[in-house]
Amino acid sequence: MGFFHFRIKTYIEIRVADSVPIEKALGCVALIKGIVYSNDNLDILEKELADINTIDSINQAIEEIEKKGFDVAIYHGKTVGTWADYLITLAEKGLDNNDKEYRDMLPLLKSI
């Protein structure tokens, strides 16, 4: 039986987020909301990752991450850590003042 990180049914289920302490889980929610609910962030990422367009390229990156960890370069020569920091920064910009308490939890994601 495989346990995937996410799956898509009538909604997107991100499974890793339910296995961490609540503060980090809320940080995951803030990350997702800050990126997915921001048209600007989606446009930025669509342009930056336009050449990542096959499941093979994604699976290759996953394989490298599993073997070598956070310091492996994946897309455009950037490491996983660099991408993670960048996504957190984008998410912070995509959240409004009503989400401040969740935005403050984003840095906690660096220790997952």
RAFEN-V58397 format. One record per backbone hydrogen bond with DSSP energy under -0.5 kcal/mol. CO is the residue of the C=O (numbers start at 1). NH is the residue of the N-H. If there is no record, write none. Layout:
co-><CO CO>
nh-><NH NH>
This chain:
co-><2 5 5 7 7 11 11 12 13 13 15 16 17 21 21 22 23 24 25 26 27 28 29 30 31 32 33 35 37 38 39 40 41 42 43 44 45 47 49 51 54 55 56 57 58 59 60 61 62 63 64 65 68 69 70 70 72 74 75 78 79 80 81 82 83 84 85 86 87 88 89 90 91 92 96 97 99 99 100 102 102 103 105 106 107 108 109>
nh-><4 15 16 9 13 9 13 14 7 15 18 19 20 24 25 26 27 28 29 30 31 32 33 34 35 36 37 38 39 42 43 44 45 46 47 48 49 50 52 53 58 59 60 61 62 63 64 65 66 67 68 69 71 72 80 81 80 77 78 74 83 84 85 86 87 88 89 90 91 92 93 94 95 95 99 100 102 103 104 105 106 106 108 109 110 111 112>
